[in-house]
Amino acid sequence: MIKVAFQGEPGAFSEAAAFEHFGSDIATVPCETFDDVFAAVEAGMVAVGLVPIENSLGGSIHRNYDLLMRHSLSITAEHYLRVRHCLIGLPGAQLSDVKRVISHPQGLAQTEHWVRAQLPGVQSDPVHDTAGSVRMVRDAGDPALAAIASRRAADVYGMHILAEGIEDDAANYTRFLAIRPEQILPTGDAKTSLVFTVRHQPGSLFKALSVFALRDIDLTKIESRPLAGHAFEYLFYVDIVGSQSSDVVRRALDHLAEYAAMLRVLGSYPRHAPA
């Protein structure tokens, strides 16, 4: 049975993604922060970590981009989780009882129109974690307090679902990355993630990205992050379709190395698509 680290409390969406991706025969290890997930994997306390990297509505989770650069770990898988939010209260509570709603800021943002329409005048307050917000409702014992989290969180803490599927957009997916100490080289449909910097020269980023266009390699994501210690210089994170096991991808990476001041491949992994 493998140990899988995730950020959050039992019942978190990250834990649901772990079970969905790895199956039910795993031991999940909750961590307080994303930093703790990376540290647990690097120290060998767990076999793998699963961290969110972007949400289809909320955008990128920048902290985890920074941690990918900071740690010597490899991306070995991706997983798309369909995020379904529930309004959760005490057993016996009614929707009309609710006067205050708590959740992670993303949970509140992804349900704000529903809450405004169905619970006008209700106070919404951010807390550290979706599953943690359900535990807080349980511990408070107040029927006027409700949480926004997953169905699994309601089951874990023995709470009552007041409303289900309250997200404002049905196309609500979070993309997760599995991180391990070792790389893999998939041979089927795959992606490769990398990070690089370029020199301050005219057309340098264009030239760097052209190595993929010249070989008809599709870019599925590009993200820039500040380069620590260098004011207003940037790291560029890129996801491409293809694996390092492919000659075409390897030639593109060799070509990119000619333009990049720094280049690191974060991993190749099987491509996953939302159902």
ABEGO torsion letter per residue (X at the ends): XBBBBBBEBBGBAAAAAAAAAAEABBBBBBBABAAAAAAAAAAGABABBBBBABBAAAEBBAAAAAAAAABBBBBABBBBBBBBBBBBBBBGBBAAABABBBBBAAAAAAAAAAAAAABBGBBBBBBABAAAAAAAAAAAGBAABBBBBBAAAAAAAGBBBABBGABABABBBBBBBBBBABBBBBABBBBBBBBBBBBBBBGAAAAAAAAAAAAGBBBABBBBBBBBGBBGBBBBBBBBBEBAABAAAAAAAAAAAAABABBBBAEBBBBBBBX
